Amino acid sequence: MRRTTSALLSLSALLTASVLAAPAAGAAPHNDRAAGASASEVSAGGVPVGWEKVDGADLARITDASDRQQALSASGRSAAAPADESGPMAIKSMRNGKFAVTEVNYAAPNTGALRARSTHVFGAWESFAFEWDEAGETFALKSFANNRYVAVEKNFTGQAQNVLRARSTTAGGWERFVMYHNEDLNLYALRSTLNNLFVAMENSYTGSLQYTLRARSADVTGSWEQFDLYNIVG
C-alpha cells in the first residue's frame, strides 16, 4: 500500500472555540438515501472492489512529507510535520467536508455522539486516537474529548440505531472497526465488526443528529461512507 497524502493540522486555536450548547429540539431526522443502497461491487470476501484493509503499520505511514496537501487550521495557519502514530487524528467526511466531533455536551442518551460538523480542528472535540489490535486485526477509536472509546449503538431504535458514540471505558466488540483504504481516491472507510456495516455520515438528517455518523451501509456507495484522516500537531 502506498503512502497517503493527507495534511497535518494545527491545534493552536483554543479548545473552547468548539464548545456547543446542548442540542436544540428539531424535526425528526430522515435518511438521505436508502440504507444499503450500493453503487459499487463487493468482492467475495466482503471487501468493496478498489479498497484494501489497513493495519497498524499502514496507518503509521499516513502522511508523506514530499507531497502534502495543505489545510488551514482555525487560526489560518497550516502545519507540516512527520506522522506520529500515537498522536491524535481528525476524521473528515467527504460528504460535507467537515470534521467529526464528539458531542460531549449532548444530553443522554446521545451524550458523546459523533457528528461531522466542524469546519476546522479546534481541539480535543475533533481529536481521536486509532488503537490497533494485532490479534483481532481491528481498530478502536478513542475520543480525546472525553477519553472514551467509540461504540456502535446497535440497540438504539429508530434512525438513531447504530449511531457512533464515544461512551465506553474499554474496547470490546461494540467498539471495533475494520479500516479500508482506496488508493485511487486516497480515502478511508470504516466497517463496524458489531453489525458488519460501513460507517456513513447522515448529511440529510435534521435536528440534533444532523451529520451524525452511523454504521448502517452494506457497501461503500460514495461520499457518505468516505473519510479522510489527518494527523494533528501543535
C-alpha positions in Angstrom: 0.0 0.0 0.0 1.4 3.4 -0.9 1.7 6.3 1.5 -1.1 8.7 1.7 -1.0 12.5 1.2 -3.2 13.9 3.9 -2.5 17.2 5.6 -1.4 17.9 9.1 -3.5 20.3 11.2 -2.6 22.7 14.0 -4.2 22.8 17.4 -3.3 26.4 18.0 -6.9 27.6 18.5 -8.5 27.5 22.0 -10.4 24.3 22.9 -13.3 26.4 24.0 -13.9 27.5 20.4 -15.6 24.2 19.7 -18.0 24.0 22.7 -21.7 23.7 21.8 -24.8 24.1 23.9 -27.0 21.1 24.4 -28.8 20.2 21.2 -32.0 22.0 20.5 -35.2 20.2 19.5 -35.6 19.8 15.8 -37.5 17.9 13.2 -37.2 14.2 13.1 -34.2 13.0 11.1 -34.5 11.2 7.8 -32.2 9.3 5.5 -30.6 10.9 2.5 -30.8 7.6 0.7 -31.9 4.0 1.4 -29.6 2.1 3.8 -27.6 -0.5 1.9 -28.0 1.2 -1.5 -25.0 0.3 -3.4 -23.1 2.0 -6.2 -20.1 -0.4 -6.2 -19.4 -4.1 -6.3 -18.3 -6.2 -3.3 -15.7 -8.9 -3.6 -16.4 -12.4 -2.4 -14.5 -11.6 0.8 -16.9 -8.7 1.6 -14.3 -6.1 0.7 -15.5 -3.3 -1.7 -13.8 -3.5 -5.0 -11.0 -1.0 -5.1 -10.5 -1.0 -1.4 -8.0 -2.8 0.8 -7.7 -3.4 4.5 -5.5 -1.1 6.6 -3.4 -2.4 9.5 -1.5 -0.5 12.2 1.7 -0.2 10.2 -0.2 1.2 7.2 -1.8 3.9 9.4 1.6 4.9 10.8 2.5 5.9 7.3 -0.5 8.1 6.8 1.4 11.2 5.7 4.0 11.8 3.1 6.1 15.0 3.6 7.2 15.0 -0.1 3.7 15.5 -1.4 1.3 17.0 1.1 -2.0 18.8 0.5 -2.0 21.8 2.9 -5.1 22.5 5.0 -5.8 25.7 7.1 -6.4 25.4 10.8 -8.9 27.6 12.6 -6.1 30.2 13.2 -5.5 30.4 9.4 -2.1 28.7 9.6 -1.0 25.4 8.1 1.5 22.9 9.5 3.7 20.1 8.2 5.5 17.6 10.4 6.3 13.8 10.4 3.4 11.5 11.2 3.1 10.4 14.8 1.3 7.1 15.1 0.5 7.6 18.7 -0.9 11.2 18.3 -4.4 12.4 17.8 -6.1 12.3 14.4 -9.0 14.1 12.8 -11.7 12.5 10.7 -13.1 14.5 7.8 -16.3 13.5 6.0 -16.1 13.7 2.2 -19.8 14.2 2.1 -19.9 17.6 3.6 -16.2 18.4 4.0 -16.4 18.8 7.8 -14.6 17.1 10.7 -16.2 14.7 13.1 -16.8 16.0 16.6 -17.6 14.2 19.9 -20.7 16.0 21.3 -19.8 15.8 25.0 -22.5 18.4 25.9 -25.4 16.4 24.3 -28.0 15.2 26.8 -28.5 11.5 27.4 -28.9 9.1 25.6 -26.9 10.9 22.8 -24.0 12.1 25.0 -20.8 11.6 23.1 -22.4 11.2 19.7 -20.1 11.7 16.7 -21.1 14.4 14.2 -19.3 15.8 11.1 -19.9 19.4 11.8 -16.6 21.3 12.4 -15.0 23.3 9.6 -11.6 23.2 11.3 -9.8 21.3 14.1 -10.3 23.4 17.2 -9.1 21.0 19.8 -10.0 17.8 21.7 -13.5 17.7 20.3 -12.2 16.8 16.9 -9.4 14.6 18.0 -9.3 10.8 18.1 -6.8 8.0 18.7 -6.8 5.0 16.5 -5.6 2.0 18.5 -4.6 -1.1 16.6 -5.4 -4.6 17.9 -3.0 -7.1 16.3 -4.9 -10.2 17.5 -8.2 -9.1 16.1 -6.8 -7.0 13.2 -9.2 -4.2 14.1 -9.0 -0.6 15.3 -10.6 1.1 18.3 -11.4 4.8 18.2 -10.8 6.8 21.4 -12.1 10.4 21.7 -9.8 12.9 23.2 -12.8 15.0 24.2 -14.0 12.6 27.0 -11.3 9.8 26.9 -13.9 7.3 25.9 -14.0 4.6 23.1 -16.4 5.0 20.3 -19.2 2.4 20.3 -21.8 1.4 17.7 -25.2 1.7 19.4 -26.9 -1.3 17.9 -29.7 -1.4 20.5 -30.8 2.2 19.8 -34.1 2.4 17.9 -35.4 4.4 15.0 -33.0 6.5 13.0 -30.5 6.7 15.9 -29.9 3.0 15.6 -26.1 2.2 15.1 -25.1 5.8 15.8 -21.4 6.1 16.8 -21.0 7.3 20.3 -17.9 7.9 22.5 -19.1 6.4 25.7 -17.1 3.2 26.6 -14.2 2.9 29.1 -12.9 -0.3 27.4 -12.9 -1.6 23.8 -14.9 -4.7 23.1 -17.0 -6.0 20.2 -19.1 -2.8 20.1 -16.0 -0.6 19.7 -14.1 -2.5 17.0 -13.7 -1.3 13.4 -12.0 -2.6 10.2 -10.4 0.2 8.2 -10.2 0.2 4.4 -8.2 2.4 2.1 -8.8 3.3 -1.6 -5.5 4.0 -3.3 -7.0 5.8 -6.3 -9.2 8.1 -4.1 -6.7 8.2 -1.2 -9.6 8.0 1.2 -10.7 5.7 4.0 -13.8 3.7 5.1 -14.7 2.2 8.4 -16.7 -1.0 8.9 -18.1 -2.0 12.3 -17.4 -5.6 13.4 -20.6 -5.5 15.5 -23.1 -5.4 12.7 -20.7 -5.7 9.7 -21.9 -2.4 8.2 -19.9 0.6 7.0 -20.0 4.0 8.7 -22.0 6.7 6.9 -22.4 10.4 7.5 -26.1 11.3 7.6 -26.0 14.6 5.6 -29.8 15.0 5.2 -30.7 14.4 8.8 -32.2 17.3 10.6 -32.2 18.5 14.2 -29.6 17.5 16.8 -28.5 14.4 14.9 -27.7 16.2 11.6 -24.4 14.9 10.2 -24.2 12.1 12.7 -22.1 9.1 12.0 -23.9 5.7 11.8 -22.7 2.2 10.9 -25.6 1.4 8.5 -24.3 0.9 4.9 -23.8 -2.6 3.4 -21.2 -1.1 1.0 -19.1 2.0 0.2 -21.5 3.7 -2.1 -19.9 7.1 -2.4 -19.0 10.1 -0.3 -21.5 9.1 2.5 -19.0 6.4 3.6 -15.7 8.0 2.6 -13.5 9.8 5.0 -10.1 11.5 5.0 -7.7 11.2 8.0 -5.4 13.9 9.3 -2.6 13.8 11.9 -2.9 16.7 14.4 0.2 18.5 15.6 0.7 21.7 17.6 
